[in-house]
Amino acid sequence: MSSRLAGRRALVTGAADGIGLGIARLFAREGAGVVLADWNLAGAEAAAEAIRAAGGQAMALAVDVADEAAVQAMMASAGPVDILVNNAYQGDGPRRLEAKEDAVYARAMAMAFWAAKWTMVAALPHMKAQGWGRVINMASLNGVNAHMGSADYNAAKEALRALTRTAAREWARYGICCNVICPAAKSAASRRIEAVAPEMMATIEAANPMGRMGDPEADIAPVALFLASEDCRYVTGNTLFVDGGGHINGVAWAPDLGD
């Protein structure tokens, strides 16, 4: 077991599956004590138990990141956090922006923007006091490339990027590095798309310069590890596209949304 994160405590939201789980596993192998937070507590507990069985340190917490009270309770239960990864999100299906109700946009903002703001502010006092901290927020190429059918998700993730860059500017003096990853990886969301539109997923993968979607643990988590480590001490306010080059020319995403 390596030790790049030895002595650090990391909280990862949306950690029961996909990218969050991949990050939590790698962080634990690198010596961090990991808090896996997810609405699916059973899944998070199973993942935490597997980490402990492998010799790592892990605990699971239940959270609905769209609920401020639940987020604050999670942060209190997690204790002082050195590394914060805001990854949790569960979205609406593809529909035209005018067909999505205001409540859909409000929940998207709660899960992506407000949840990160709440966790970041809660984690700040400890990070500031020790002069060291890492914030890693998961955004999306959907927002960067303005993919069709997901205006709520796109807008919320772009708001998250703006929040992260501003925090990077304001908190740099405290030794806190704040960065964004825009990933392309097999996850619960991509599996749902593949289940209902396998041809579209095949087209998306074929359009990727590397010809595939990334693996959460092998492709995305190592970049998060860099951003969480001492190697990232002079890197802040950046967006890293961990997508096999998909951002270069955009990724095909043109669902039939009707008239």
N, C-alpha and C positions, 0 to 999 in steps of 0.2 A: 504494500500500500504506500503510495506517494504522500507527500506532505506539503504541497504548495499552499494549502489552505489550513494548515494545522493551527489550532487555537482560534479559528474564526467560527462564527455562528452565522449560518445562512438560512434565510426564509425564502421559499419558493412557492408561489401560488399556482394553482392549476397543476399540482404535482402528482396527481394520481395516474396520469397517462401522458403519452406524447412527449412534447418538448420539455415540459416541466419535470416529468419523471426522469427523462434522460439527464437533465441538468442536475437534479437532486442526487442521482446515483453517482455521477462523476464527481460532484463536489464532496460527497461522502468518502469516496475512494481517495480523494486528495486531502483528507484529514479534517474537513469541516464537520461541525455538528449541524445537522440539517433539520429544518422544520418543514414538513410537507403539508401544505394547506390546500384544501379542496372541498367543494360542496359534497363530493363523494367520499365521505369519511372512511367507509369500508375499504375503498380502493387505496386511499392514502395510508391507512393503517397497515394494509397488506404490503405496500411498498416499503414503509418504514421498517416493518418486521424483517423483510428480506435484506434491507441494508444492515440492520443490527446483526442478523445471522451471518452476514459476510464480514463482520468485525467493525462496521461503521457505527456512527452515532446518529440516531434519527428519532423524531417524534412526529406524530400526525395531529393536525387540528382541522376541525370543520369550519368552513367559512363560505358565505355568499358574499362575494366581493362587491356586489351592488348595494349591499346593506352597510351603511356606515357603522352602526352599532356592532355588527358582527365583525367588521374589519378591526375596529378598535379593541374588541375583546380578543381577537386573534393576536394582535400586536402585544397586548398585555400578557397573554399566556405564553407567547414565544420568548419573551424576555429581550434583553439587549441584542440587537441584530447588527452585525458587521457588514453583511452582504444581503442585499434585497433584490429579489427577482420577481417582477410583476409580469406574470404570464397568463393568468386565468382569464378566460373569455368564453362565453357561450352565446352565439348570435342568432339572429333571425335569418330565415331563408332568403334566397334571391328574389327580390321584387323591385319594381321601379321605385325611384325615390319618392315620387308623389303618392305611391300606393302604401308607403310605410307610415303608420300612425306616429304621432308625436311621442307616444309612450315607448315605441321601439327605439327612437333616437335617444330618449332620456335614459333608457336602460343601457344602451351602448355606451353612452358617456359615463354612466355610473361604473360600469365594469372596466372600461379602459382608462378613462381620464381620472374620475373621482377616486376610484380605488387606489390608483397609484399615488395621487396627491395625499390621500389619507395615510397610506403606509409610509410614504417618504417623510412626511412631517412627523409622524410618530417615531420613526427611526432616527431622525436628525439629532436629537439631544445627545444620544450615546455616541454617534459617529463624530459629532462636533467636539465632544469632550475628549475623545481619544485621538482626534486629529487624523482619522482614517475611516474611510467608508467606501462602499461600492454599491451603486444603484444600476441595475440592468433592467430596462423596460423593453418588452416585446411589442414592436409595432408590426407593420405589414406593408408589403408591396401593393396590396389592394388600394391603400390610400395614396401611395406614391404614384401609382399608375392609373388611379381613378377607375378601377374595375367596375363594370356594370353590375347592378343588382344588389350592391352592398353599400349604399351611400351612408347608412348609419355607422357601419363598421369603419368605413374609410375615414369619415369625419372624426370619429372618436380616436382612432389610431394616430391620425395626424395631429390632433390636439395633444395626445400623449407625447409625440415627438417634440412639440413645442415646449411642453412642460419640462421635459427632460433636459433640453438645451438650456432653458432658463435656469433650472436648478444647477446645471453644470457651471454656468457663469457665476451664479450667486454663491455657490458652496465650494468653489475651487480653493478658496483661501483656507478652508478647513481640512484639506486633504481628502475631500470626498469627490470621487470620479463618477459621473453619471453618463451612461451611454445607452444606445438603442441598438437592438438587433432586429432586422427585418428578415425572418427566416422563410425558407421553403422546405417543408419537411412533412413526412407522413405523420399524421396526427388524427385525433378523433374527427376534427373538422374535415380534413382531406378524405378520410375514409367515408364520411357521410356523403360528400360530393361524389366520390367514386361509386358508391352504392346506387345513387339515383341517376348519375350521368357518367357512366364509365367511358363513353367516347370522349367526353369533354376532358376528363382527367388524362386520358391517353394523349390527347392533343396538347394539353398543358405540359406533360412530361416530355413529349417529343420536341416541343418548342424550346425547352431548356437546353442551353449549350452543352450541359453534361448529360442530357438525355434522361434525367431521373429526378425524383423528389429526394430530398436529403433524409438521412437517418437521424432521428432526434438525439441519440446518444453519441453516435460516431461522427456526425457532421456539425451539429449545432452546439452541443454541450461543450466541446473543446474551445469554441470561441467565447462562450460564456465564462469558461474557466479562466481564459486570458483576461477578460474584463474584470473578473473577480479577484485576480491575483495581484501581487506586488509588481508584476511586469507591466501592469496598466497604470502605473503611478503618474504618467505624464500624458495620458490619453483621456480626454473628457469632452463631452458635448458632441460626440460622433454618432453617426448611424452606420452600422456595418451590415451590408447586404450579404447574408449567408444563405445563398440561393442558387449555387451552381452557375452563376452568371445570368440568371433569369432577368435581372433588372436592366441588363444592357440594352435590349431591344423591346422590353416588355414581355409579358407572358399572355398567351392567348386566353381570353376569358370573355366570352360573348354569349351568355345564356339567352335563350329565347324567353323574353319577359312579356311577350304579347304586346298588344297595342296600348 
